[in-house]
Amino acid sequence: MKLNTENTYVKISLYAFFVVAAGIVLWACVNNVSRIAGVLATMVDVIKPFIYGFVIAYIFNYPYKKFTMLFEKIKTKKPIRRGIKVTICIVCTYVLLLSALSLFVYIVVPIIVNALVGLLELAPGYIDNIRYSVEKWLAAYLLRFDIPSHTIVEIMDSIVEEITKGFDLQESVKSIASFVVTMSVGVKNFLLGVIISIYLLVDKHRFIVTGKKLLYSVVGKKKGDRVLEVLSFTDKTFGGYIIAKAADSAIIGFICYIGMRILKLDYAVLISVIVGITNVIPFFGPFIGAVPSVLLLLTVSPWQALIFVVFILVLQQFDGNVLGPKLLGESTGIRAVYVVFAVIVGGGLFGIVGMFVGVPFFAVVYALISEHINEKIKQMNIKIE
């Protein structure tokens, strides 16, 4: 017997059934949220190499396209097969970028490691000096209340005991071991991601064609064209923002190094790397990078820390008002308050990655919503000033 979906009672029954079913599913999800979160986390861990591969392929696609354009300009007597062109361009792309990364690791990492080792060697002396200063200040403060000296000594000993009691060598070793294991898994996923990214770039054209066929078969020609238009705009926004922000951060890191060398500040390489890396985070990046840098210089000299604070404020003013707008241009096109909103929400949901990706993502959403609203206002023939 065929169900008559045009009947009013049948429609009401179907709506009621779907509402009840959706309620049951929602109730089951709420009551098993921890189990569902665990399953999702496991799935993300499994597909992490593919996520890394997609991100690497997306970033490497820009120099790959440049190599492809250069290769097309080369004139040969016999036409070169497409597979050979793709292979040569991919090899050039990965050799160039991985060589730059290796050069950075070879030159900068040893300097950073030596700085950290030196800092760790000097750390006990710094800690003792800070402890002595605090004890001296606290003892002088307690003497104002006519507290006996032996009582002050007991108070100081109890404070030191409480501070040191929280340090557990066994737990520290476990934390270090866990960190090493996590880093090993991360390196493994990254290497797999590099391999997967090569396959993605090799078959990029096939993936695009297959995706378009699937899209048009599901939503039709008109909606499919609109989806492709949105994807093209998203790619342009993300790509332009990532490239411009990476260039901006590299320049700021280099200027920071030159400035610190001129001012004769310690840990120039380490702090410049910190400033350059954290600068990729919009708005809050300079503050995030400045805090550990100032603390690091405080262990050397409060005067150096003060000079660095003034220098970094001038540098960030230059970045925010001159260099940043020049490089980023209209890649986002959103107001400062929206940038702050995007960074806070993105960071709260996805951490450091969310703080970086939140701005271009919000820019895309903002542009699409603005376009829809303006089109509606135009159709209603309303003038708003």
MARKOLSE-409651 format. One record per residue (C-alpha): residue number from 1; chain; y negated, x, z. Coordinates in nm, 3 decimals, always signed. Example, Ala and Ser with C-alpha at 12.3 -4.5 7.8 and 13.67 -1.06 7.14 Angstrom:
<recs>
+-----+----+---------+---------+---------+
!   i ! ch !      yy !      xx !      zz !
+-----+----+---------+---------+---------+
!   1 !  A !  +0.450 !  +1.230 !  +0.780 !
!   2 !  A !  +0.106 !  +1.367 !  +0.714 !
+-----+----+---------+---------+---------+
</recs>
This chain:
<recs>
+-----+----+---------+---------+---------+
!   i ! ch !      yy !      xx !      zz !
+-----+----+---------+---------+---------+
!   1 !  A !  +0.000 !  +0.000 !  +0.000 !
!   2 !  A !  -0.338 !  +0.143 !  -0.103 !
!   3 !  A !  -0.612 !  +0.159 !  +0.161 !
!   4 !  A !  -0.929 !  -0.027 !  +0.061 !
!   5 !  A !  -1.207 !  +0.210 !  +0.174 !
!   6 !  A !  -1.476 !  -0.031 !  +0.051 !
!   7 !  A !  -1.386 !  -0.289 !  +0.315 !
!   8 !  A !  -1.641 !  -0.298 !  +0.601 !
!   9 !  A !  -1.375 !  -0.314 !  +0.875 !
!  10 !  A !  -1.184 !  -0.024 !  +0.719 !
!  11 !  A !  -1.504 !  +0.183 !  +0.709 !
!  12 !  A !  -1.577 !  +0.106 !  +1.075 !
!  13 !  A !  -1.219 !  +0.195 !  +1.170 !
!  14 !  A !  -1.236 !  +0.524 !  +0.981 !
!  15 !  A !  -1.569 !  +0.615 !  +1.138 !
!  16 !  A !  -1.435 !  +0.531 !  +1.484 !
!  17 !  A !  -1.122 !  +0.736 !  +1.421 !
!  18 !  A !  -1.319 !  +1.044 !  +1.310 !
!  19 !  A !  -1.561 !  +1.012 !  +1.604 !
!  20 !  A !  -1.274 !  +0.993 !  +1.853 !
!  21 !  A !  -1.092 !  +1.279 !  +1.682 !
!  22 !  A !  -1.407 !  +1.493 !  +1.685 !
!  23 !  A !  -1.455 !  +1.412 !  +2.054 !
!  24 !  A !  -1.097 !  +1.515 !  +2.134 !
!  25 !  A !  -1.137 !  +1.841 !  +1.942 !
!  26 !  A !  -1.468 !  +1.913 !  +2.116 !
!  27 !  A !  -1.316 !  +1.838 !  +2.458 !
!  28 !  A !  -1.021 !  +2.068 !  +2.383 !
!  29 !  A !  -1.256 !  +2.346 !  +2.273 !
!  30 !  A !  -1.472 !  +2.316 !  +2.586 !
!  31 !  A !  -1.168 !  +2.325 !  +2.815 !
!  32 !  A !  -1.022 !  +2.627 !  +2.634 !
!  33 !  A !  -1.342 !  +2.814 !  +2.555 !
!  34 !  A !  -1.221 !  +3.140 !  +2.714 !
!  35 !  A !  -0.894 !  +3.129 !  +2.518 !
!  36 !  A !  -1.076 !  +3.050 !  +2.193 !
!  37 !  A !  -1.324 !  +3.332 !  +2.259 !
!  38 !  A !  -1.032 !  +3.569 !  +2.315 !
!  39 !  A !  -0.867 !  +3.464 !  +1.989 !
!  40 !  A !  -1.195 !  +3.505 !  +1.799 !
!  41 !  A !  -1.250 !  +3.849 !  +1.957 !
!  42 !  A !  -0.899 !  +3.953 !  +1.852 !
!  43 !  A !  -0.961 !  +3.830 !  +1.497 !
!  44 !  A !  -1.291 !  +4.023 !  +1.481 !
!  45 !  A !  -1.115 !  +4.340 !  +1.603 !
!  46 !  A !  -0.852 !  +4.300 !  +1.334 !
!  47 !  A !  -1.101 !  +4.254 !  +1.050 !
!  48 !  A !  -1.354 !  +4.514 !  +1.177 !
!  49 !  A !  -1.255 !  +4.768 !  +0.908 !
!  50 !  A !  -1.334 !  +4.504 !  +0.643 !
!  51 !  A !  -1.668 !  +4.426 !  +0.814 !
!  52 !  A !  -1.753 !  +4.797 !  +0.817 !
!  53 !  A !  -1.636 !  +4.824 !  +0.457 !
!  54 !  A !  -1.860 !  +4.538 !  +0.345 !
!  55 !  A !  -2.164 !  +4.680 !  +0.528 !
!  56 !  A !  -2.105 !  +5.031 !  +0.387 !
!  57 !  A !  -2.052 !  +4.894 !  +0.036 !
!  58 !  A !  -2.369 !  +4.684 !  +0.066 !
!  59 !  A !  -2.577 !  +4.986 !  +0.171 !
!  60 !  A !  -2.416 !  +5.224 !  -0.080 !
!  61 !  A !  -2.462 !  +4.970 !  -0.358 !
!  62 !  A !  -2.832 !  +5.062 !  -0.390 !
!  63 !  A !  -2.784 !  +5.431 !  -0.478 !
!  64 !  A !  -2.477 !  +5.328 !  -0.680 !
!  65 !  A !  -2.696 !  +5.105 !  -0.897 !
!  66 !  A !  -2.945 !  +5.389 !  -0.942 !
!  67 !  A !  -2.669 !  +5.623 !  -1.059 !
!  68 !  A !  -2.543 !  +5.349 !  -1.294 !
!  69 !  A !  -2.891 !  +5.310 !  -1.447 !
!  70 !  A !  -2.923 !  +5.687 !  -1.494 !
!  71 !  A !  -2.576 !  +5.704 !  -1.649 !
!  72 !  A !  -2.665 !  +5.429 !  -1.896 !
!  73 !  A !  -2.951 !  +5.644 !  -2.029 !
!  74 !  A !  -2.715 !  +5.926 !  -2.123 !
!  75 !  A !  -2.640 !  +5.916 !  -2.497 !
!  76 !  A !  -2.292 !  +6.018 !  -2.613 !
!  77 !  A !  -2.125 !  +6.024 !  -2.954 !
!  78 !  A !  -1.834 !  +5.815 !  -2.831 !
!  79 !  A !  -1.883 !  +5.524 !  -2.591 !
!  80 !  A !  -1.751 !  +5.599 !  -2.243 !
!  81 !  A !  -1.514 !  +5.344 !  -2.094 !
!  82 !  A !  -1.653 !  +5.132 !  -1.814 !
!  83 !  A !  -1.386 !  +5.247 !  -1.568 !
!  84 !  A !  -1.486 !  +5.611 !  -1.614 !
!  85 !  A !  -1.856 !  +5.524 !  -1.568 !
!  86 !  A !  -1.783 !  +5.336 !  -1.246 !
!  87 !  A !  -1.568 !  +5.620 !  -1.110 !
!  88 !  A !  -1.831 !  +5.886 !  -1.184 !
!  89 !  A !  -2.112 !  +5.679 !  -1.030 !
!  90 !  A !  -1.910 !  +5.601 !  -0.715 !
!  91 !  A !  -1.812 !  +5.967 !  -0.672 !
!  92 !  A !  -2.177 !  +6.073 !  -0.708 !
!  93 !  A !  -2.290 !  +5.808 !  -0.459 !
!  94 !  A !  -2.039 !  +5.894 !  -0.187 !
!  95 !  A !  -2.071 !  +6.271 !  -0.235 !
!  96 !  A !  -2.450 !  +6.249 !  -0.206 !
!  97 !  A !  -2.465 !  +6.024 !  +0.101 !
!  98 !  A !  -2.170 !  +6.174 !  +0.287 !
!  99 !  A !  -2.306 !  +6.524 !  +0.217 !
! 100 !  A !  -2.642 !  +6.420 !  +0.364 !
! 101 !  A !  -2.463 !  +6.279 !  +0.670 !
! 102 !  A !  -2.251 !  +6.594 !  +0.708 !
! 103 !  A !  -2.562 !  +6.813 !  +0.677 !
! 104 !  A !  -2.733 !  +6.611 !  +0.948 !
! 105 !  A !  -2.429 !  +6.640 !  +1.177 !
! 106 !  A !  -2.396 !  +7.015 !  +1.106 !
! 107 !  A !  -2.761 !  +7.095 !  +1.179 !
! 108 !  A !  -2.885 !  +6.839 !  +1.431 !
! 109 !  A !  -2.579 !  +6.754 !  +1.643 !
! 110 !  A !  -2.524 !  +7.111 !  +1.778 !
! 111 !  A !  -2.890 !  +7.124 !  +1.882 !
! 112 !  A !  -2.860 !  +6.789 !  +2.060 !
! 113 !  A !  -2.534 !  +6.894 !  +2.230 !
! 114 !  A !  -2.689 !  +7.220 !  +2.351 !
! 115 !  A !  -2.990 !  +7.029 !  +2.487 !
! 116 !  A !  -2.763 !  +6.786 !  +2.672 !
! 117 !  A !  -2.549 !  +7.068 !  +2.812 !
! 118 !  A !  -2.861 !  +7.247 !  +2.934 !
! 119 !  A !  -2.988 !  +6.926 !  +3.088 !
! 120 !  A !  -2.657 !  +6.871 !  +3.269 !
! 121 !  A !  -2.668 !  +7.225 !  +3.405 !
! 122 !  A !  -3.018 !  +7.171 !  +3.539 !
! 123 !  A !  -2.951 !  +6.816 !  +3.660 !
! 124 !  A !  -2.821 !  +6.911 !  +4.011 !
! 125 !  A !  -3.140 !  +7.108 !  +4.079 !
! 126 !  A !  -3.356 !  +6.817 !  +3.959 !
! 127 !  A !  -3.160 !  +6.571 !  +4.171 !
! 128 !  A !  -3.192 !  +6.793 !  +4.479 !
! 129 !  A !  -3.569 !  +6.823 !  +4.426 !
! 130 !  A !  -3.607 !  +6.447 !  +4.387 !
! 131 !  A !  -3.389 !  +6.386 !  +4.692 !
! 132 !  A !  -3.591 !  +6.636 !  +4.897 !
! 133 !  A !  -3.921 !  +6.472 !  +4.792 !
! 134 !  A !  -3.792 !  +6.123 !  +4.874 !
! 135 !  A !  -3.653 !  +6.233 !  +5.209 !
! 136 !  A !  -3.980 !  +6.406 !  +5.295 !
! 137 !  A !  -4.185 !  +6.099 !  +5.203 !
! 138 !  A !  -3.952 !  +5.859 !  +5.385 !
! 139 !  A !  -3.942 !  +6.077 !  +5.697 !
! 140 !  A !  -4.323 !  +6.095 !  +5.706 !
! 141 !  A !  -4.337 !  +5.716 !  +5.663 !
! 142 !  A !  -4.090 !  +5.654 !  +5.949 !
! 143 !  A !  -4.279 !  +5.890 !  +6.182 !
! 144 !  A !  -4.573 !  +5.648 !  +6.172 !
! 145 !  A !  -4.366 !  +5.404 !  +6.375 !
! 146 !  A !  -4.292 !  +5.658 !  +6.651 !
! 147 !  A !  -3.922 !  +5.662 !  +6.561 !
! 148 !  A !  -3.737 !  +5.953 !  +6.724 !
! 149 !  A !  -3.650 !  +6.243 !  +6.491 !
! 150 !  A !  -3.275 !  +6.212 !  +6.555 !
! 151 !  A !  -3.288 !  +5.845 !  +6.454 !
! 152 !  A !  -3.470 !  +5.939 !  +6.133 !
! 153 !  A !  -3.198 !  +6.193 !  +6.057 !
! 154 !  A !  -2.931 !  +5.926 !  +6.113 !
! 155 !  A !  -3.114 !  +5.685 !  +5.881 !
! 156 !  A !  -3.146 !  +5.951 !  +5.611 !
! 157 !  A !  -2.777 !  +6.045 !  +5.642 !
! 158 !  A !  -2.670 !  +5.680 !  +5.615 !
! 159 !  A !  -2.885 !  +5.630 !  +5.302 !
! 160 !  A !  -2.736 !  +5.941 !  +5.138 !
! 161 !  A !  -2.387 !  +5.827 !  +5.236 !
! 162 !  A !  -2.439 !  +5.482 !  +5.082 !
! 163 !  A !  -2.568 !  +5.638 !  +4.760 !
! 164 !  A !  -2.282 !  +5.887 !  +4.728 !
! 165 !  A !  -2.018 !  +5.634 !  +4.834 !
! 166 !  A !  -2.063 !  +5.447 !  +4.509 !
! 167 !  A !  -1.956 !  +5.753 !  +4.312 !
! 168 !  A !  -1.581 !  +5.753 !  +4.257 !
! 169 !  A !  -1.441 !  +6.049 !  +4.065 !
! 170 !  A !  -1.126 !  +5.862 !  +3.966 !
! 171 !  A !  -1.324 !  +5.569 !  +3.829 !
! 172 !  A !  -1.552 !  +5.808 !  +3.642 !
! 173 !  A !  -1.253 !  +5.974 !  +3.477 !
! 174 !  A !  -1.120 !  +5.631 !  +3.377 !
! 175 !  A !  -1.458 !  +5.536 !  +3.230 !
! 176 !  A !  -1.472 !  +5.860 !  +3.030 !
! 177 !  A !  -1.116 !  +5.807 !  +2.904 !
! 178 !  A !  -1.198 !  +5.449 !  +2.805 !
! 179 !  A !  -1.509 !  +5.570 !  +2.622 !
! 180 !  A !  -1.307 !  +5.831 !  +2.432 !
! 181 !  A !  -1.047 !  +5.568 !  +2.331 !
! 182 !  A !  -1.322 !  +5.330 !  +2.217 !
! 183 !  A !  -1.487 !  +5.606 !  +2.014 !
! 184 !  A !  -1.153 !  +5.695 !  +1.855 !
! 185 !  A !  -1.096 !  +5.335 !  +1.751 !
! 186 !  A !  -1.452 !  +5.318 !  +1.617 !
! 187 !  A !  -1.403 !  +5.634 !  +1.410 !
! 188 !  A !  -1.074 !  +5.498 !  +1.274 !
! 189 !  A !  -1.238 !  +5.167 !  +1.177 !
! 190 !  A !  -1.529 !  +5.353 !  +1.016 !
! 191 !  A !  -1.298 !  +5.571 !  +0.804 !
! 192 !  A !  -1.099 !  +5.266 !  +0.697 !
! 193 !  A !  -1.429 !  +5.094 !  +0.621 !
! 194 !  A !  -1.532 !  +5.380 !  +0.393 !
! 195 !  A !  -1.204 !  +5.346 !  +0.199 !
! 196 !  A !  -1.240 !  +4.968 !  +0.177 !
! 197 !  A !  -1.603 !  +5.002 !  +0.061 !
! 198 !  A !  -1.487 !  +5.216 !  -0.233 !
! 199 !  A !  -1.249 !  +4.941 !  -0.346 !
! 200 !  A !  -1.526 !  +4.682 !  -0.303 !
! 201 !  A !  -1.765 !  +4.879 !  -0.522 !
! 202 !  A !  -1.498 !  +4.952 !  -0.785 !
! 203 !  A !  -1.414 !  +4.582 !  -0.822 !
! 204 !  A !  -1.765 !  +4.452 !  -0.749 !
! 205 !  A !  -1.801 !  +4.288 !  -1.089 !
! 206 !  A !  -1.466 !  +4.106 !  -1.056 !
! 207 !  A !  -1.553 !  +3.983 !  -0.705 !
! 208 !  A !  -1.887 !  +3.849 !  -0.829 !
! 209 !  A !  -1.728 !  +3.668 !  -1.125 !
! 210 !  A !  -1.453 !  +3.520 !  -0.905 !
! 211 !  A !  -1.709 !  +3.410 !  -0.645 !
! 212 !  A !  -1.923 !  +3.237 !  -0.907 !
! 213 !  A !  -1.621 !  +3.054 !  -1.051 !
! 214 !  A !  -1.521 !  +2.935 !  -0.704 !
! 215 !  A !  -1.877 !  +2.831 !  -0.621 !
! 216 !  A !  -1.931 !  +2.631 !  -0.942 !
! 217 !  A !  -1.590 !  +2.465 !  -0.913 !
! 218 !  A !  -1.669 !  +2.344 !  -0.560 !
! 219 !  A !  -2.038 !  +2.243 !  -0.570 !
! 220 !  A !  -2.112 !  +2.211 !  -0.940 !
! 221 !  A !  -2.359 !  +2.381 !  -1.173 !
! 222 !  A !  -2.691 !  +2.264 !  -1.026 !
! 223 !  A !  -2.610 !  +2.331 !  -0.661 !
! 224 !  A !  -2.429 !  +2.649 !  -0.757 !
! 225 !  A !  -2.740 !  +2.784 !  -0.928 !
! 226 !  A !  -2.943 !  +2.699 !  -0.617 !
! 227 !  A !  -2.695 !  +2.881 !  -0.391 !
! 228 !  A !  -2.704 !  +3.189 !  -0.617 !
! 229 !  A !  -3.083 !  +3.179 !  -0.612 !
! 230 !  A !  -3.082 !  +3.175 !  -0.231 !
! 231 !  A !  -2.827 !  +3.458 !  -0.219 !
! 232 !  A !  -3.036 !  +3.665 !  -0.460 !
! 233 !  A !  -3.346 !  +3.611 !  -0.244 !
! 234 !  A !  -3.149 !  +3.701 !  +0.070 !
! 235 !  A !  -3.016 !  +4.018 !  -0.090 !
! 236 !  A !  -3.366 !  +4.118 !  -0.202 !
! 237 !  A !  -3.512 !  +4.057 !  +0.144 !
! 238 !  A !  -3.235 !  +4.236 !  +0.336 !
! 239 !  A !  -3.211 !  +4.524 !  +0.091 !
! 240 !  A !  -3.583 !  +4.586 !  +0.075 !
! 241 !  A !  -3.618 !  +4.563 !  +0.452 !
! 242 !  A !  -3.324 !  +4.796 !  +0.529 !
! 243 !  A !  -3.435 !  +5.066 !  +0.284 !
! 244 !  A !  -3.800 !  +5.050 !  +0.390 !
! 245 !  A !  -3.718 !  +5.049 !  +0.762 !
! 246 !  A !  -3.476 !  +5.341 !  +0.727 !
! 247 !  A !  -3.740 !  +5.544 !  +0.540 !
! 248 !  A !  -4.005 !  +5.449 !  +0.797 !
! 249 !  A !  -3.783 !  +5.556 !  +1.088 !
! 250 !  A !  -3.689 !  +5.886 !  +0.923 !
! 251 !  A !  -4.056 !  +5.970 !  +0.861 !
! 252 !  A !  -4.154 !  +5.876 !  +1.217 !
! 253 !  A !  -3.872 !  +6.091 !  +1.358 !
! 254 !  A !  -3.983 !  +6.388 !  +1.146 !
! 255 !  A !  -4.352 !  +6.346 !  +1.244 !
! 256 !  A !  -4.245 !  +6.318 !  +1.609 !
! 257 !  A !  -4.057 !  +6.649 !  +1.581 !
! 258 !  A !  -4.352 !  +6.827 !  +1.417 !
! 259 !  A !  -4.594 !  +6.687 !  +1.674 !
! 260 !  A !  -4.376 !  +6.786 !  +1.970 !
! 261 !  A !  -4.337 !  +7.137 !  +1.832 !
! 262 !  A !  -4.716 !  +7.169 !  +1.793 !
! 263 !  A !  -4.769 !  +7.037 !  +2.148 !
! 264 !  A !  -4.491 !  +7.270 !  +2.271 !
! 265 !  A !  -4.292 !  +6.992 !  +2.438 !
! 266 !  A !  -3.929 !  +7.047 !  +2.535 !
! 267 !  A !  -3.628 !  +6.868 !  +2.381 !
! 268 !  A !  -3.816 !  +6.814 !  +2.053 !
! 269 !  A !  -3.505 !  +6.760 !  +1.840 !
! 270 !  A !  -3.325 !  +6.532 !  +2.088 !
! 271 !  A !  -3.630 !  +6.315 !  +2.155 !
! 272 !  A !  -3.724 !  +6.297 !  +1.786 !
! 273 !  A !  -3.374 !  +6.171 !  +1.702 !
! 274 !  A !  -3.400 !  +5.910 !  +1.981 !
! 275 !  A !  -3.744 !  +5.798 !  +1.858 !
! 276 !  A !  -3.631 !  +5.784 !  +1.494 !
! 277 !  A !  -3.314 !  +5.585 !  +1.568 !
! 278 !  A !  -3.476 !  +5.334 !  +1.805 !
! 279 !  A !  -3.767 !  +5.288 !  +1.565 !
! 280 !  A !  -3.540 !  +5.084 !  +1.335 !
! 281 !  A !  -3.569 !  +4.803 !  +1.594 !
! 282 !  A !  -3.888 !  +4.610 !  +1.517 !
! 283 !  A !  -4.158 !  +4.577 !  +1.782 !
! 284 !  A !  -3.947 !  +4.683 !  +2.084 !
! 285 !  A !  -3.801 !  +4.998 !  +1.925 !
! 286 !  A !  -4.086 !  +5.234 !  +2.024 !
! 287 !  A !  -4.066 !  +5.123 !  +2.388 !
! 288 !  A !  -3.686 !  +5.152 !  +2.396 !
! 289 !  A !  -3.705 !  +5.508 !  +2.261 !
! 290 !  A !  -3.999 !  +5.614 !  +2.476 !
! 291 !  A !  -3.841 !  +5.527 !  +2.814 !
! 292 !  A !  -3.546 !  +5.774 !  +2.807 !
! 293 !  A !  -3.768 !  +6.033 !  +2.638 !
! 294 !  A !  -4.029 !  +6.015 !  +2.915 !
! 295 !  A !  -3.758 !  +6.033 !  +3.183 !
! 296 !  A !  -3.614 !  +6.336 !  +3.006 !
! 297 !  A !  -3.951 !  +6.514 !  +3.003 !
! 298 !  A !  -4.016 !  +6.421 !  +3.365 !
! 299 !  A !  -3.726 !  +6.648 !  +3.462 !
! 300 !  A !  -3.922 !  +6.934 !  +3.301 !
! 301 !  A !  -4.282 !  +6.854 !  +3.389 !
! 302 !  A !  -4.485 !  +6.539 !  +3.465 !
! 303 !  A !  -4.763 !  +6.691 !  +3.251 !
! 304 !  A !  -4.531 !  +6.710 !  +2.948 !
! 305 !  A !  -4.427 !  +6.349 !  +3.007 !
! 306 !  A !  -4.793 !  +6.238 !  +3.015 !
! 307 !  A !  -4.875 !  +6.431 !  +2.695 !
! 308 !  A !  -4.572 !  +6.272 !  +2.525 !
! 309 !  A !  -4.679 !  +5.919 !  +2.631 !
! 310 !  A !  -5.023 !  +5.970 !  +2.474 !
! 311 !  A !  -4.868 !  +6.125 !  +2.163 !
! 312 !  A !  -4.610 !  +5.848 !  +2.114 !
! 313 !  A !  -4.878 !  +5.578 !  +2.157 !
! 314 !  A !  -5.087 !  +5.740 !  +1.881 !
! 315 !  A !  -4.776 !  +5.782 !  +1.663 !
! 316 !  A !  -4.672 !  +5.420 !  +1.701 !
! 317 !  A !  -5.025 !  +5.301 !  +1.624 !
! 318 !  A !  -5.005 !  +5.502 !  +1.303 !
! 319 !  A !  -4.665 !  +5.352 !  +1.226 !
! 320 !  A !  -4.764 !  +4.995 !  +1.309 !
! 321 !  A !  -5.096 !  +4.992 !  +1.126 !
! 322 !  A !  -5.058 !  +5.243 !  +0.841 !
! 323 !  A !  -4.708 !  +5.367 !  +0.758 !
! 324 !  A !  -4.506 !  +5.055 !  +0.843 !
! 325 !  A !  -4.715 !  +4.805 !  +0.642 !
! 326 !  A !  -4.730 !  +5.054 !  +0.351 !
! 327 !  A !  -4.350 !  +5.088 !  +0.332 !
! 328 !  A !  -4.239 !  +4.742 !  +0.438 !
! 329 !  A !  -4.510 !  +4.560 !  +0.243 !
! 330 !  A !  -4.418 !  +4.194 !  +0.211 !
! 331 !  A !  -4.044 !  +4.243 !  +0.268 !
! 332 !  A !  -4.052 !  +3.996 !  +0.558 !
! 333 !  A !  -4.378 !  +3.805 !  +0.524 !
! 334 !  A !  -4.362 !  +3.659 !  +0.878 !
! 335 !  A !  -4.609 !  +3.672 !  +1.163 !
! 336 !  A !  -4.580 !  +3.908 !  +1.460 !
! 337 !  A !  -4.484 !  +3.626 !  +1.700 !
! 338 !  A !  -4.191 !  +3.534 !  +1.474 !
! 339 !  A !  -4.085 !  +3.899 !  +1.465 !
! 340 !  A !  -4.074 !  +3.903 !  +1.847 !
! 341 !  A !  -3.879 !  +3.576 !  +1.848 !
! 342 !  A !  -3.628 !  +3.707 !  +1.592 !
! 343 !  A !  -3.578 !  +4.033 !  +1.783 !
! 344 !  A !  -3.528 !  +3.860 !  +2.120 !
! 345 !  A !  -3.287 !  +3.596 !  +1.988 !
! 346 !  A !  -3.099 !  +3.841 !  +1.765 !
! 347 !  A !  -3.067 !  +4.093 !  +2.048 !
! 348 !  A !  -2.951 !  +3.826 !  +2.293 !
! 349 !  A !  -2.679 !  +3.706 !  +2.056 !
! 350 !  A !  -2.563 !  +4.026 !  +1.883 !
! 351 !  A !  -2.711 !  +4.319 !  +2.075 !
! 352 !  A !  -2.878 !  +4.613 !  +1.898 !
! 353 !  A !  -2.747 !  +4.506 !  +1.556 !
! 354 !  A !  -2.891 !  +4.160 !  +1.610 !
! 355 !  A !  -3.232 !  +4.306 !  +1.698 !
! 356 !  A !  -3.236 !  +4.491 !  +1.366 !
! 357 !  A !  -3.088 !  +4.221 !  +1.141 !
! 358 !  A !  -3.268 !  +3.935 !  +1.317 !
! 359 !  A !  -3.601 !  +3.998 !  +1.143 !
! 360 !  A !  -3.485 !  +3.983 !  +0.776 !
! 361 !  A !  -3.249 !  +3.694 !  +0.862 !
! 362 !  A !  -3.532 !  +3.497 !  +1.020 !
! 363 !  A !  -3.755 !  +3.586 !  +0.722 !
! 364 !  A !  -3.502 !  +3.430 !  +0.484 !
! 365 !  A !  -3.461 !  +3.115 !  +0.697 !
! 366 !  A !  -3.839 !  +3.087 !  +0.742 !
! 367 !  A !  -3.901 !  +3.119 !  +0.367 !
! 368 !  A !  -3.639 !  +2.855 !  +0.278 !
! 369 !  A !  -3.765 !  +2.608 !  +0.539 !
! 370 !  A !  -4.127 !  +2.666 !  +0.433 !
! 371 !  A !  -4.033 !  +2.609 !  +0.068 !
! 372 !  A !  -3.854 !  +2.283 !  +0.155 !
! 373 !  A !  -4.142 !  +2.155 !  +0.370 !
! 374 !  A !  -4.407 !  +2.245 !  +0.110 !
! 375 !  A !  -4.204 !  +2.068 !  -0.159 !
! 376 !  A !  -4.182 !  +1.754 !  +0.055 !
! 377 !  A !  -4.556 !  +1.763 !  +0.131 !
! 378 !  A !  -4.630 !  +1.809 !  -0.240 !
! 379 !  A !  -4.412 !  +1.508 !  -0.332 !
! 380 !  A !  -4.599 !  +1.295 !  -0.078 !
! 381 !  A !  -4.931 !  +1.416 !  -0.227 !
! 382 !  A !  -5.070 !  +1.509 !  +0.115 !
! 383 !  A !  -5.337 !  +1.777 !  +0.152 !
! 384 !  A !  -5.328 !  +1.967 !  +0.482 !
! 385 !  A !  -5.595 !  +2.224 !  +0.563 !
+-----+----+---------+---------+---------+
</recs>
